[in-house]
């Protein structure tokens, strides 16, 4: 995997980052589905094709490919209120964290998250953004296996990031 080759240069950075991600997910009490909603929404808002495909696929396994594709496209109509709040939060954190206000935080509280969980899930999104930023800055592209393994709806939804134009035209042999 391209990402694995990149991070192998300083494996302890990868391991430390993912240990911290695990602690944040645990502190937030996030299920795999909730992590999928957060990462898919954040990766799509960031324009990261790799994480969009990877987490769109994981979310697709948990909730169905069509729902995962909807989250990637920014449509939250089919989401439960808790998941809708998570998707909106992830997009806000990516787009402009300085614009987030008390009413935005209240949406998470109203969905059942405590202040400690809000802190932890925000840290989770920010750490995922750090991972995506490193991958994107250093040219990590989705491998053909990742593209092929994604549900059709997810693959069709991801129109951004490195490699998207090639696999959509059939040039990268997914």
C-alpha positions as CSV (number, residue, x, y, z in Angstrom):
1,X,0.0,0.0,0.0
2,X,1.2,3.5,-0.8
3,X,0.4,4.8,2.6
4,X,2.1,1.9,4.3
5,X,5.3,2.6,2.3
6,X,5.2,6.3,3.2
7,X,4.7,5.8,6.9
8,X,7.3,3.0,7.1
9,X,10.0,5.7,6.9
10,X,9.2,6.7,10.5
11,X,6.9,4.0,11.7
12,X,6.8,5.2,15.2
13,X,5.0,8.4,14.0
14,X,2.3,6.2,12.5
15,X,2.0,4.0,15.5
16,X,1.8,7.0,17.9
17,X,-0.8,8.7,15.8
18,X,-3.0,5.7,15.6
19,X,-2.6,4.9,19.3
20,X,-3.8,8.5,20.0
21,X,-6.6,8.0,17.5
22,X,-7.7,4.9,19.3
23,X,-7.6,6.6,22.7
24,X,-9.8,9.5,21.3
25,X,-12.3,7.1,19.7
26,X,-12.5,5.2,23.0
27,X,-12.9,8.3,25.1
28,X,-15.7,9.5,22.7
29,X,-17.4,6.1,22.9
30,X,-17.5,5.9,19.1
31,X,-18.8,2.8,17.3
32,X,-17.3,1.8,13.9
33,X,-20.4,3.3,12.2
34,X,-19.9,6.6,14.0
35,X,-16.2,6.7,13.2
36,X,-17.2,6.0,9.6
37,X,-19.6,8.9,9.5
38,X,-17.0,11.2,11.1
39,X,-14.1,10.2,8.8
40,X,-16.2,9.9,5.6
41,X,-17.7,13.4,6.2
42,X,-14.3,14.9,7.1
43,X,-12.4,13.3,4.3
44,X,-14.9,14.3,1.7
45,X,-14.9,17.9,3.0
46,X,-11.1,17.9,2.9
47,X,-11.1,16.4,-0.6
48,X,-9.0,13.3,0.4
49,X,-9.9,10.5,-2.0
50,X,-7.9,7.9,-0.1
51,X,-9.6,8.2,3.2
52,X,-13.0,8.9,1.5
53,X,-12.7,5.5,-0.3
54,X,-11.3,3.6,2.7
55,X,-13.8,4.9,5.2
56,X,-16.7,5.1,2.7
57,X,-16.1,1.4,2.3
58,X,-16.0,0.8,6.1
59,X,-19.2,2.8,6.6
60,X,-20.7,0.9,3.6
61,X,-20.1,-2.4,5.4
62,X,-21.8,-1.0,8.5
63,X,-24.7,1.0,7.0
64,X,-24.8,0.2,3.3
65,X,-23.0,1.7,0.3
66,X,-25.8,4.1,-0.6
67,X,-25.8,5.7,2.8
68,X,-22.0,5.9,2.8
69,X,-22.1,7.6,-0.6
70,X,-24.7,10.0,0.7
71,X,-22.4,11.0,3.6
72,X,-19.6,11.5,1.2
73,X,-21.7,13.7,-1.0
74,X,-22.8,15.8,2.0
75,X,-26.4,14.5,2.2
76,X,-27.4,13.6,5.7
77,X,-31.2,13.1,5.1
78,X,-31.0,9.3,5.7
79,X,-28.9,9.6,8.9
80,X,-30.3,9.2,12.4
81,X,-30.1,12.4,14.4
82,X,-26.9,11.3,16.2
83,X,-25.1,10.4,13.0
84,X,-26.4,13.6,11.3
85,X,-24.9,15.7,14.2
86,X,-21.5,13.9,13.8
87,X,-21.4,14.4,10.0
88,X,-22.2,18.1,10.4
89,X,-19.6,18.5,13.1
90,X,-16.9,16.8,11.1
91,X,-17.6,19.1,8.1
92,X,-17.5,22.2,10.4
93,X,-14.2,21.2,11.9
94,X,-12.7,20.8,8.4
95,X,-14.2,23.9,6.9
96,X,-13.6,26.5,9.5
97,X,-13.1,25.5,13.2
98,X,-13.0,29.2,14.2
99,X,-16.5,29.7,13.0
100,X,-17.9,27.0,15.3
101,X,-20.2,28.4,17.9
102,X,-22.1,27.3,21.0
103,X,-25.2,26.4,18.9
104,X,-23.0,24.0,16.9
105,X,-21.7,22.3,20.1
106,X,-25.2,22.2,21.4
107,X,-26.3,20.1,18.4
108,X,-23.9,17.4,19.6
109,X,-25.2,17.7,23.2
110,X,-28.8,17.4,21.9
111,X,-27.7,14.3,20.1
112,X,-26.6,12.8,23.4
113,X,-22.9,13.5,23.5
114,X,-21.3,14.8,26.7
115,X,-18.8,17.6,26.8
116,X,-16.0,15.0,27.3
117,X,-17.2,13.1,24.3
118,X,-17.4,16.3,22.2
119,X,-13.7,17.0,23.1
120,X,-12.7,13.4,22.3
121,X,-14.6,13.2,19.0
122,X,-13.2,16.6,17.9
123,X,-9.7,15.4,18.7
124,X,-10.5,12.3,16.7
125,X,-11.5,14.4,13.6
126,X,-8.5,16.6,14.0
127,X,-6.1,13.7,14.2
128,X,-7.7,12.1,11.1
129,X,-7.1,15.4,9.3
130,X,-3.5,15.4,10.3
131,X,-3.1,11.9,8.9
132,X,-4.9,12.9,5.6
133,X,-2.8,16.1,5.3
134,X,0.4,14.1,5.5
135,X,-0.8,11.6,3.0
136,X,-2.1,14.2,0.6
137,X,1.0,16.4,0.9
138,X,3.3,13.5,0.1
139,X,1.2,12.2,-2.8
140,X,-0.5,9.1,-1.5
141,X,-3.0,7.8,-4.0
142,X,-5.6,5.1,-3.6
143,X,-4.4,1.7,-4.7
144,X,-6.4,0.0,-7.4
145,X,-7.4,-2.7,-4.8
146,X,-8.9,0.1,-2.6
147,X,-10.8,1.5,-5.5
148,X,-12.0,-1.9,-6.7
149,X,-13.1,-2.9,-3.1
150,X,-15.3,0.1,-2.6
151,X,-19.0,-0.2,-3.1
152,X,-20.1,1.1,-6.5
153,X,-22.0,4.0,-4.9
154,X,-19.0,5.1,-2.9
155,X,-16.7,4.9,-5.9
156,X,-19.1,7.0,-7.9
157,X,-19.4,9.6,-5.1
158,X,-15.7,10.2,-4.7
159,X,-14.9,12.7,-7.5
160,X,-12.1,14.5,-5.7
161,X,-8.5,14.0,-4.7
162,X,-5.5,12.2,-6.1
163,X,-6.3,9.6,-8.6
164,X,-10.0,10.2,-8.9
165,X,-10.0,11.4,-12.5
166,X,-7.9,8.4,-13.6
167,X,-10.0,5.7,-12.0
168,X,-13.2,7.4,-13.1
169,X,-11.9,7.3,-16.7
170,X,-10.7,3.7,-16.2
171,X,-7.0,4.7,-16.6
172,X,-5.7,3.3,-13.3
173,X,-7.1,-0.2,-13.9
174,X,-9.3,-0.4,-10.8
